[in-house]
């Protein structure tokens, strides 16, 4: 499993992180959704929606991949993988809860200590 995480870290290190929705800002279409952390994408990448791979950035080391959130959205009819960078366990659960809505479900996958890159 550590190859998965090291490959994600390589993708992050090879890309520029663009934050387009800062912590505390409202979703552009659903104003009741407030971003608990910085949210953006990896420039020059392509995610499931055809745009850059999504990232959530906590207050820790933004080069450290701490987990992913897999989402399925029946409203948008898509599924995506969102990378957690520099997130504490508490940050990760806040992100996870943000993705649970009437039309969207999510699965949180946290990186374990056994999956650390050496």
N, C-alpha and C positions, 0 to 999 in steps of 0.2 A: 504494500500500500504506500510506502514512502516514495516510490517513483511517481505516483500520482501527485503527491504534494510538491515534490521537487520540480516536476514539470510545470505545475501551476506557478511556482515561485520563479521559474525561468521565464514564463510568459509575462509575469508582472515586471521582472527586472528588465526585460527587453521592450517594455511599453511605457509610455508616459501616462500617469494617472491624471485624468481630468475630472474635477469635481464640478458638476453642474447643478447639484441640489445640496446646498450646505445644511449642516445640522440646524434644526429648528425651522427650516423652511417648509412650506406647504406644497403638496403635490399639485402640479399645474391643472389637472382635471378633477381631482377629488380633494378639495380644500380641507376636508376633515382629517386627512392623512398628513401627519407632521413627521418629517424625517428625524429620527432620534440620533443619527450619526451622519457624517458626510457621506453622500452617495454620488457615484459617478460611473466612469467607464475607463477602460484601457484603450487609449487612442491607437488606431491602426489594427484593431482586432475586430472580429465579427462574432456576436453572440447569436442565440436562438431567434432573436427578433430582427436580425439583419443589421443591428447597430453594434457598437462596441460592447465587449464583455463587461457586464456590470460589476461594480465593486462597492462594498461598504467599507469605510475607513474609520477605525476607532482611534483612540489617543496613543496607542502603542506604536511599535515599529511598523511602519506602513509597507515594508518589504517582506514582512512575516505573514505568510498565509496561515490563518488560524482555523479556517473551516470554509464551508460553502453552504449556501441555501439553494435548494432546488425548488423551483416554483412551477405550478401549473395554473394557468389563468384561462377559464372558459369564456370570459368576456372578450379577451384579446385573441383567444384561440392559439395560445402559445405556451411553450415550456422553456425555462431558462435556468442557467446556473449562475449564481451570484457569488463572487469571491469575497470572503471576509479578510480584511487586512488590518493588522494591529488591533484586533478586537479581543477584549476580555471575554470570559464566559458570559458575564452579565450583558455585555454589549451584544453578543451573538444571540442571546435569547430575546433581547429587545428587537433586533432585526427580524428574527423569526416571527415574532408576534405581529410585526408590521405587515408581514406578507399573508396573514390569515384574514381573509375578508369573505364577503358573501360569494364572490366569484373566483377567489384564488385560494389555493392551498399550498403548503410548503413542507419541506423536510429539511431539518438542520443536521448537518454532518460536521461534527467538530473533529479537529485533528488531535490525536492522542499524543502523549509523550513518546510512545513507541514509534510514532511516525515522524519523529524529528529528523531533519536533514543533518548529516554529519559533515 
